[in-house]
Amino acid sequence: MHRLIPSRYSETETVLEEVVADAAMLADAARLDAATNERIQGELYGLSGISHFELVYGIPNAQIIRAAFLHPGPFGSRFNDTTRGAWYAAKKVETSIAEVAYHKSKRLSEIVVPGLPQERPNEDVSTYDDWQADFHSPFHVLEPAEKYGHCLQPEPVPQCYMPSQLLARQLLTQQSNGILYPSVRHQGGACLVCFRPPLVYQPRRAERYEVRLRIAKEGYKPTFQVIPS
């Protein structure tokens, strides 16, 4: 399964290295950052919806898994609320690209740039890394999809997430591993949301993609290509 994340988050080095002069200053800056860094605090103490005992450590790319569960976002996502994150992925990378392009386009559409066509940015170029992982556990499946239409509404975001977040909370109390569901942003695409960090098996970085969004009458149109990482 494919999960796209902004390429800057794939790097293991800290950005603090670029703004300090020596190792002692880096250590001081790291301690200061740890006092307010949501991810670091989550790794130490967990979040209100996920204990640090649920997180994974000591395996390759464990930090990538932890980040997915410790950054739920200000409104959560389709199948997680603000108390805990989840690992979202898709069967095909094209589906993952459609998903990230939708959300990026939505953010761009909220930017006002006087003097430009439709007063929006003409173009945006971002790079994403394809993080692949395997899953060998049972998951709930939303089928037939028509039965779960209330959980698969495309708009308005984030209000349309309320029914699906409620379903996810119910399944979590039943010890569910996660959900397989049809993509809302890519017709025919299949997505997965994994609720449990240890079930994200062998996460590894594959290709890097450049996703370009150009404004058109009906909104932003995405194109993408593989680029050297």
C-alpha positions as CSV (number, residue, x, y, z in Angstrom):
1,M,0.0,0.0,0.0
2,H,1.2,3.5,-0.8
3,R,1.2,6.6,1.5
4,L,2.5,9.9,0.2
5,I,4.1,12.3,2.6
6,P,5.9,15.6,1.9
7,S,9.5,14.8,1.1
8,R,10.8,17.2,3.7
9,Y,9.4,14.9,6.4
10,S,11.3,11.9,5.1
11,E,14.6,13.2,6.2
12,T,16.0,12.0,9.6
13,E,18.1,15.1,10.2
14,T,16.7,17.9,12.3
15,V,16.3,21.3,10.8
16,L,17.8,22.7,13.9
17,E,21.2,21.8,12.5
18,E,20.9,24.6,10.0
19,V,20.5,27.3,12.6
20,V,23.0,26.4,15.3
21,A,26.7,26.9,15.4
22,D,28.0,23.8,17.3
23,A,26.9,20.5,19.0
24,A,26.4,22.1,22.4
25,M,24.0,24.7,20.9
26,L,22.2,21.9,19.0
27,A,21.7,20.0,22.2
28,D,20.2,23.1,24.0
29,A,18.0,23.8,21.0
30,A,16.8,20.2,20.9
31,R,15.8,20.3,24.5
32,L,13.9,23.6,24.0
33,D,12.2,22.1,20.9
34,A,11.2,19.0,22.8
35,A,9.4,21.0,25.5
36,T,6.8,22.2,22.9
37,N,7.1,19.7,20.0
38,E,3.8,17.8,19.6
39,R,5.5,14.7,18.1
40,I,8.2,14.5,20.8
41,Q,5.7,15.0,23.6
42,G,3.5,12.4,22.0
43,E,6.4,9.9,21.8
44,L,7.1,10.5,25.5
45,Y,3.5,10.7,26.9
46,G,1.2,9.8,24.1
47,L,-1.9,11.8,23.1
48,S,-5.3,11.8,24.7
49,G,-6.5,9.1,22.3
50,I,-3.3,7.0,22.0
51,S,-0.9,5.8,24.6
52,H,2.9,5.9,23.9
53,F,2.8,2.2,24.7
54,E,0.9,1.7,21.4
55,L,3.7,3.3,19.3
56,V,6.6,1.5,17.7
57,Y,10.3,2.0,18.4
58,G,13.6,0.3,17.4
59,I,12.6,-0.8,13.9
60,P,13.6,0.8,10.6
61,N,11.7,4.0,9.9
62,A,9.7,3.8,13.1
63,Q,9.7,7.6,13.3
64,I,7.6,7.7,10.1
65,I,5.0,5.4,11.6
66,R,4.9,7.4,14.9
67,A,4.5,10.7,13.0
68,A,1.3,9.4,11.3
69,F,-0.3,8.7,14.7
70,L,1.0,11.7,16.5
71,H,-0.2,14.4,14.0
72,P,-3.9,14.0,13.7
73,G,-4.5,17.5,12.3
74,P,-6.7,20.3,13.6
75,F,-9.9,18.6,12.4
76,G,-8.7,15.0,12.2
77,S,-9.3,13.1,8.9
78,R,-12.0,10.9,7.5
79,F,-11.6,8.0,10.0
80,N,-9.7,9.7,12.9
81,D,-10.5,12.6,15.1
82,T,-8.1,15.1,16.8
83,T,-7.2,12.7,19.6
84,R,-5.1,10.2,17.6
85,G,-3.8,10.0,14.0
86,A,-3.8,6.9,11.7
87,W,-1.9,5.5,8.8
88,Y,-3.7,6.2,5.5
89,A,-2.6,4.4,2.4
90,A,-3.9,3.4,-1.0
91,K,-3.6,0.3,-3.2
92,K,-2.3,2.3,-6.1
93,V,0.0,5.3,-6.0
94,E,-2.3,7.2,-8.4
95,T,-5.0,7.1,-5.7
96,S,-2.6,8.5,-3.1
97,I,-1.7,11.3,-5.5
98,A,-5.3,12.1,-6.2
99,E,-5.9,12.3,-2.4
100,V,-3.0,14.6,-1.6
101,A,-3.8,16.8,-4.7
102,Y,-7.4,17.3,-3.6
103,H,-6.3,18.6,-0.1
104,K,-3.5,20.7,-1.6
105,S,-6.0,22.2,-4.1
106,K,-8.4,23.0,-1.3
107,R,-5.7,24.9,0.6
108,L,-4.7,26.8,-2.5
109,S,-8.3,27.8,-3.2
110,E,-8.4,29.5,0.2
111,I,-5.5,31.7,-0.6
112,V,-6.3,35.2,-2.0
113,V,-3.8,36.8,-4.4
114,P,-5.1,40.1,-5.8
115,G,-4.3,40.6,-9.5
116,L,-4.0,36.9,-10.5
117,P,-6.7,35.0,-12.4
118,Q,-9.5,34.1,-10.0
119,E,-7.3,35.8,-7.3
120,R,-5.6,32.4,-6.6
121,P,-2.1,31.1,-7.0
122,N,-1.5,30.1,-10.7
123,E,0.6,27.1,-9.8
124,D,2.0,25.0,-7.0
125,V,4.8,22.5,-7.1
126,S,5.4,20.1,-4.2
127,T,7.4,16.9,-3.8
128,Y,6.2,13.8,-2.0
129,D,7.8,10.5,-1.1
130,D,5.9,7.2,-1.7
131,W,6.2,5.3,1.6
132,Q,5.1,1.7,1.0
133,A,4.1,-0.7,3.7
134,D,2.6,-4.2,3.9
135,F,-0.5,-5.3,6.0
136,H,-1.2,-8.9,7.1
137,S,-4.2,-8.4,9.4
138,P,-8.0,-8.4,9.1
139,F,-9.6,-5.1,8.5
140,H,-13.2,-4.0,8.4
141,V,-14.5,-3.4,4.8
142,L,-17.1,-0.8,3.9
143,E,-19.1,-2.8,1.5
144,P,-21.5,-2.5,-0.1
145,A,-20.3,1.1,-0.4
146,E,-23.9,2.3,-0.8
147,K,-24.6,1.3,2.8
148,Y,-21.9,3.6,4.0
149,G,-22.6,6.6,1.9
150,H,-22.9,8.8,4.9
151,C,-19.2,8.0,5.7
152,L,-18.0,8.6,2.2
153,Q,-19.3,12.1,1.5
154,P,-16.8,14.3,-0.5
155,E,-17.9,17.7,0.9
156,P,-18.0,19.8,2.9
157,V,-14.7,19.2,4.7
158,P,-14.3,18.8,7.7
159,Q,-18.1,18.6,8.4
160,C,-18.5,15.5,6.2
161,Y,-16.0,13.7,8.4
162,M,-18.3,13.6,11.4
163,P,-20.2,10.3,10.6
164,S,-17.0,8.5,9.6
165,Q,-15.2,9.6,12.7
166,L,-18.0,8.3,14.8
167,L,-17.8,5.0,13.0
168,A,-14.1,4.9,13.6
169,R,-14.5,5.6,17.3
170,Q,-17.0,2.7,17.6
171,L,-14.7,0.3,15.8
172,L,-11.7,1.3,17.9
173,T,-13.7,0.4,21.0
174,Q,-14.2,-3.0,19.4
175,Q,-10.5,-3.5,18.9
176,S,-10.7,-3.0,15.1
177,N,-7.4,-2.9,13.2
178,G,-8.7,-0.4,10.6
179,I,-10.9,0.0,7.6
180,L,-10.7,-0.8,3.8
181,Y,-12.9,1.7,1.9
182,P,-13.3,3.1,-1.6
183,S,-11.4,6.3,-2.4
184,V,-13.6,9.4,-2.3
185,R,-11.1,11.4,-4.5
186,H,-10.1,8.8,-7.1
187,Q,-12.9,6.8,-8.7
188,G,-12.2,3.1,-8.5
189,G,-9.4,3.6,-6.1
190,A,-9.1,1.5,-2.8
191,C,-7.9,3.0,0.4
192,L,-6.9,1.7,3.9
193,V,-6.8,3.4,7.3
194,C,-4.8,1.4,9.8
195,F,-5.6,2.2,13.5
196,R,-2.7,0.3,15.0
197,P,1.0,1.4,14.7
198,P,2.5,-2.2,15.0
199,L,0.4,-3.3,12.0
200,V,2.3,-1.0,9.6
201,Y,4.8,-3.7,8.4
202,Q,8.2,-2.9,6.8
203,P,7.6,0.8,5.9
204,R,10.1,1.8,3.2
205,R,10.6,4.8,1.0
206,A,10.2,4.3,-2.8
207,E,9.9,6.9,-5.5
208,R,9.8,10.7,-5.1
209,Y,7.0,12.4,-7.0
210,E,6.7,16.0,-8.1
211,V,3.1,17.0,-8.0
212,R,2.2,20.1,-10.0
213,L,-1.1,21.9,-9.6
214,R,-2.2,24.4,-12.3
215,I,-5.2,26.6,-12.0
216,A,-8.1,26.1,-14.5
217,K,-11.7,27.3,-14.8
218,E,-13.0,24.3,-12.8
219,G,-10.2,24.4,-10.2
220,Y,-6.7,23.0,-9.9
221,K,-5.6,20.2,-12.3
222,P,-2.8,18.0,-11.0
223,T,0.0,16.4,-13.0
224,F,2.9,14.3,-11.5
225,Q,6.2,12.7,-12.4
226,V,8.9,10.7,-10.7
227,I,12.0,12.7,-9.9
228,P,15.4,11.8,-8.4
229,S,15.3,11.7,-4.6
